[in-house]
Amino acid sequence: MNKIIPISTEYIRPSRNIELINLVNSRSSRLVYVYNHEGTHFRFFDALISILEFFNSGTEPEHTFTSEEELDAFLRDFKVTS
């Protein structure tokens, strides 16, 4: 199970932001990104290039969530590799 450590939040608009999160477990850690759209839709990105592609060309990520609870459960179990 991963520990979820928020690093920073960048606001695009008051109700839209990108969070940089460090996922840490006993063996390693990994930085990931979450786009929060008005607190009702969350998109998960495991690489900076993926979030750039989303904003530049509309490429949807593989993982999306409609609640913070769903997102948190996913982040706790996401496979962190070095």
N, C-alpha and C positions, 0 to 999 in steps of 0.2 A: 504494500500500500504506500502511495506517495504522500508526502507532505506538500501542501500547496502554499507557496510563498509568493505573494504579489510583489513585483519589483517596481512597476510604474504604470500609470494610466495616462494616456494621451487622449484629450478630448477633441473630436472632430467637430461636434456640435454639442450643446448641453445634454442631449439625450443619446448621443452616439460616441462610443469610445473604443480604443484599442488598449487591452491590458497585456503587459508583458509579465509572464508568470514563470517562476522557477519551480519545477517539479523535482523533488528530492526524495530518494529512498536510501536504504542503507549502503548501496553500492555505487550510485551515481546520481547525476542531476542533469536536467535538460531545460532549456528555455523554450517556451511556447507562447503563442499569441492567441488572444480571444477578442473577436470583434463583437461588441455588445450593441445591438440595435434596439434602442428604446426600452431595454430591460425585458423584452419579450421574445427576442430571437438572438441566439448566440452562435457564432461561427468559430470553429477551432482550426488553427493553423499550426503546424509543427515546424514550419520554416518561414523565414522572412520573405523568400521569393514567392511563396504561395500567397501570402497576404498582398504582396504587390501585384501579382497576377489577378487577384480578385478585384482590386480597385482599378487596375488598368484595363482589363478585358472582361470582367464579370465572371471569371471562372469560379464556380462554386466549390467550396471545400467538401471533402468526403464526410465530415462530421459537423452536424448542426443540431441545435438544441432549442427547445421552447421554454425551458425553465432553468434557473440557476441550480436547482437540485439535480437535474439530469446532468448538467455540465460538471458539477462538482463530483458526482459519482464517476463520470468518465475520467476526469483528471486524476482522481485517487487511484484508478486502476490502469491508467495509460502506461504502456511499456516504456520505461526510461532506459535508454542505452547510452553508453559513453561515446 
